[in-house]
């Protein structure tokens, strides 16, 4: 089978590998569509790893995967079932993928797989959003309006937040966010962030601020704009182990910071499954985040587009063919 992997920093190449036959309780997936996450960029693609770390494992980096069960040794899934898969090793860039049955979620037969794949990352956001309680009538600011940030805005809108402030330096993402949930947008490159947010909230500042950029300066920006005794939800993974932190500003706000990483929980697929149900019932549609369809044979181009924040890009669906 054909597989791709990082062979050097920002360099993805294809190779051939044997198909791993499933054992009892496992399924062999025929991968149909994969997508790129910001974590793939910061944790692997853009990381300046030691030379002897390359090539990375087969299929790395990718963890957003959908396809059809090709062979099943599971009582839970039949051959031909459409499923969303969550690999344990971020190794989704392969034609076939063998996983334990616990790593699959069955998908409806209707709807396009290039839209269902978007439920994976939006499901991780659903887990994080549960930490803010009931946002109805509250103001929510989301730093970063990529696929993750817009998902936060969509969920906040669904839950009745009074003001949803999308913040990003990419104007096209702000325009998309305005159509999918944000009531206000701020571009820090063209206006002062603190002053703009203060104006929008009539000087009160947001009740809840979400860090969804994964940039080292993101957490401090959240602390700068959250109201006193407000809540900061930290979602974005950075590429650095140590980041600057404004401890005095944090203490002066008496605010709370909550970390939210679904992969670190005992039930890493729970909210992803719930997001699939929400989409199925027409309550929220992560498929609207897809802005580009590209063949996975152009995976290098797709990763370069994502890492450069190409204008008009939010999420890419890579069709495995």
C-alpha positions in Angstrom: 0.0 0.0 0.0 1.0 3.6 -0.4 1.9 5.6 2.7 3.3 9.1 3.3 5.5 10.4 6.1 7.8 13.2 7.1 11.3 12.5 5.9 12.8 15.9 6.9 11.5 19.2 8.3 8.5 20.3 6.1 9.2 17.5 3.6 6.7 14.7 3.1 7.4 11.7 0.8 5.5 8.6 -0.3 6.7 5.1 0.1 5.3 1.6 0.0 4.4 -0.6 3.0 2.7 -3.9 3.7 -0.9 -4.0 4.9 -1.2 -5.0 8.5 -3.9 -7.7 8.8 -6.3 -7.2 11.7 -6.3 -9.4 14.7 -9.3 -10.3 16.9 -11.0 -7.1 18.0 -9.4 -5.1 15.2 -10.5 -3.7 11.8 -8.6 -2.9 8.6 -9.8 0.5 7.4 -9.7 1.6 3.8 -8.9 5.3 4.3 -11.0 7.6 2.1 -10.4 11.1 3.4 -7.9 12.7 5.9 -7.5 16.2 7.1 -4.8 18.4 8.5 -4.8 19.8 12.1 -2.7 22.6 13.5 -1.3 20.2 15.9 0.2 18.2 13.0 2.0 21.4 12.0 3.3 22.5 15.3 4.2 19.1 16.8 5.7 17.5 13.8 5.7 19.2 10.3 7.2 22.5 11.4 9.3 21.2 14.3 13.1 21.5 13.8 13.8 17.9 15.0 17.3 16.4 15.2 18.4 15.0 11.8 18.5 11.4 13.1 14.8 11.7 14.1 13.8 11.4 10.4 12.1 9.8 8.8 9.2 9.7 11.1 6.9 6.7 11.5 4.9 5.6 8.5 1.7 7.8 8.1 2.9 10.6 10.4 1.6 13.3 10.8 -2.2 12.9 10.6 -4.9 12.0 13.0 -8.1 13.1 11.3 -9.3 10.1 9.3 -12.5 8.6 7.8 -13.1 5.6 5.6 -14.7 2.3 5.2 -14.1 -1.0 7.0 -12.3 -3.3 4.6 -11.9 -6.3 6.8 -13.4 -6.8 10.2 -12.5 -9.1 13.1 -14.8 -7.1 15.4 -18.4 -7.8 16.5 -19.0 -4.0 16.5 -18.3 -3.2 12.8 -19.0 -4.9 9.5 -17.2 -4.7 6.2 -18.4 -1.7 4.3 -19.3 0.4 7.4 -18.4 4.0 7.1 -16.4 5.1 10.1 -14.4 7.9 11.6 -11.1 6.7 13.0 -8.8 8.2 15.7 -5.3 6.7 15.3 -3.3 6.3 18.5 0.0 7.3 16.8 -1.0 10.2 14.4 -0.2 7.8 11.5 -3.2 8.4 9.3 -1.4 9.1 6.0 -1.8 5.6 4.6 -4.1 3.8 2.2 -5.1 1.2 4.8 -5.0 1.5 8.6 -5.4 -1.3 11.2 -6.8 -0.2 14.5 -8.6 -1.6 17.6 -12.4 -1.5 17.4 -12.3 1.1 20.2 -10.8 3.7 17.9 -13.7 3.7 15.4 -17.0 5.6 15.4 -19.7 4.5 12.9 -20.9 7.2 10.6 -24.3 7.6 8.9 -24.6 6.3 5.3 -25.7 9.7 4.1 -23.5 12.7 3.7 -20.1 13.2 2.2 -17.1 11.8 4.0 -15.1 14.9 3.3 -17.5 16.7 5.6 -17.9 14.0 8.3 -14.1 14.0 8.8 -14.4 17.6 10.2 -16.3 16.1 13.2 -13.0 14.8 14.6 -11.5 18.2 15.5 -14.8 19.9 16.3 -15.5 17.0 18.7 -12.3 17.8 20.6 -13.6 21.4 20.9 -17.0 20.1 22.2 -15.1 18.5 25.0 -13.2 21.7 25.8 -16.4 23.8 25.6 -18.0 21.7 28.4 -15.5 23.4 30.7 -17.1 26.8 30.3 -20.5 25.6 31.7 -23.5 27.4 30.4 -22.4 30.4 28.2 -26.0 31.7 27.6 -26.0 35.4 28.0 -22.3 35.6 28.4 -19.6 37.1 26.2 -17.0 34.7 24.7 -13.8 35.7 22.9 -11.9 33.1 20.9 -8.3 33.8 20.1 -7.6 32.2 16.7 -10.2 31.5 14.1 -8.9 28.4 12.3 -11.0 25.2 12.3 -10.7 24.9 16.1 -11.4 28.5 16.9 -14.4 28.7 14.5 -15.7 25.5 16.1 -15.6 27.2 19.5 -17.6 30.1 18.0 -20.1 27.8 16.4 -20.7 26.0 19.7 -20.9 29.2 21.7 -23.5 30.4 19.2 -25.5 27.2 19.5 -25.5 27.5 23.3 -26.7 31.1 23.3 -23.7 33.3 24.1 -24.6 36.9 23.9 -21.4 38.1 22.2 -18.9 35.9 20.4 -15.7 37.7 19.5 -13.6 36.0 16.8 -9.9 37.2 16.9 -7.4 36.4 14.1 -4.9 38.2 11.9 -6.3 36.4 8.8 -9.2 38.5 7.5 -10.7 35.7 5.4 -11.0 33.5 8.4 -12.8 36.3 10.3 -15.2 36.7 7.4 -16.0 33.0 7.5 -16.3 33.1 11.3 -18.9 35.9 11.0 -21.0 33.6 8.9 -20.7 30.6 11.3 -21.2 32.1 14.8 -19.1 35.1 15.6 -21.1 38.3 16.4 -18.0 40.5 16.3 -14.5 40.1 14.9 -11.1 41.7 15.7 -8.0 41.7 13.6 -5.1 42.6 15.9 -3.0 43.5 12.9 -5.3 46.4 12.0 -6.7 47.4 15.4 -5.7 47.4 19.0 -6.9 44.1 20.6 -7.6 45.3 24.1 -9.2 48.5 23.0 -11.4 46.8 20.4 -12.6 44.0 22.8 -13.3 46.6 25.5 -15.4 48.6 23.1 -17.4 45.5 22.0 -18.1 44.5 25.6 -18.8 48.1 26.8 -15.7 48.0 29.0 -16.6 44.9 30.9 -14.3 42.5 28.9 -15.3 38.9 28.0 -16.5 36.5 30.6 -14.7 33.6 28.8 -11.6 33.7 26.6 -10.4 30.7 24.6 -6.8 30.2 23.5 -7.0 28.4 20.1 -3.9 29.7 18.3 -1.3 27.4 19.7 1.1 30.3 19.6 3.4 31.0 22.6 2.0 34.5 23.1 -1.6 33.4 22.9 -2.1 32.7 26.6 -0.9 36.1 27.7 -3.2 37.7 25.2 -6.1 35.8 26.7 -5.2 37.0 30.2 -4.9 40.6 28.9 -8.5 40.6 27.6 -10.4 38.4 30.1 -12.6 40.2 32.7 -11.6 40.1 36.3 -12.6 36.7 37.8 -13.2 35.5 34.3 -12.3 32.1 32.7 -9.5 31.3 30.3 -9.8 28.0 28.4 -6.4 26.8 27.1 -6.8 24.6 24.1 -3.9 25.2 21.6 -0.8 23.1 21.8 2.4 25.1 21.2 5.6 23.9 19.7 7.5 25.1 22.7 7.9 23.5 26.2 8.4 26.8 27.9 6.4 30.0 27.1 6.5 33.5 28.6 3.8 34.0 31.2 2.5 37.3 32.7 2.1 36.0 36.2 1.4 39.5 37.7 -1.3 40.2 35.2 -2.8 36.7 35.8 -2.8 37.4 39.6 -4.4 40.8 39.2 -7.3 39.4 37.2 -8.1 36.6 39.8 -9.0 34.6 36.8 -9.2 30.8 36.2 -7.2 28.9 33.6 -8.5 25.5 32.5 -6.5 23.1 30.3 -8.5 21.0 27.9 -6.9 18.0 26.1 -9.4 15.3 25.1 -6.6 12.9 24.2 -5.5 12.9 27.9 -8.9 11.6 29.1 -10.1 8.0 29.6 -12.8 8.5 26.9 -11.0 10.3 24.0 -13.7 9.6 21.4 -16.8 10.5 23.5 -17.3 14.1 22.4 -16.3 13.3 18.9 -19.2 10.8 18.8 -21.5 13.5 20.3 -20.4 15.9 17.6 -21.3 13.4 14.9 -24.8 13.1 16.5 -25.1 16.9 16.6 -24.3 17.1 12.9 -26.6 14.2 12.1 -29.5 16.0 13.9 -28.8 19.3 12.1 -27.8 21.2 15.3 -24.3 22.1 14.1 -22.3 21.3 11.0 -18.5 21.1 11.2 -18.6 20.2 7.5 -19.0 24.0 6.8 -15.4 24.5 7.9 -14.1 22.6 4.8 -12.8 25.2 2.3 -10.5 23.0 0.1 -10.6 19.5 -1.5 -7.2 18.2 -2.6 -5.9 14.8 -3.6 -3.7 13.3 -0.9 -1.0 12.8 -3.7 -0.6 16.6 -3.2 -0.1 16.3 0.5 3.1 18.4 0.5 1.2 21.3 -1.1 -1.6 20.9 1.4 0.7 21.1 4.4 2.5 24.1 2.9 -0.8 25.8 2.4 -1.9 25.1 6.0 1.4 26.2 7.6 1.4 29.5 5.6 -2.2 30.3 6.5 -3.2 30.6 2.9 -6.0 33.2 2.3 -9.4 31.7 2.4 -8.2 28.4 4.0 -9.8 26.9 7.1 -9.8 23.1 6.6 -8.5 20.9 3.8 -10.0 17.5 2.9 -7.4 15.2 1.4 -9.0 12.5 -0.7 -7.1 9.3 -0.6 -7.0 7.9 -4.2 
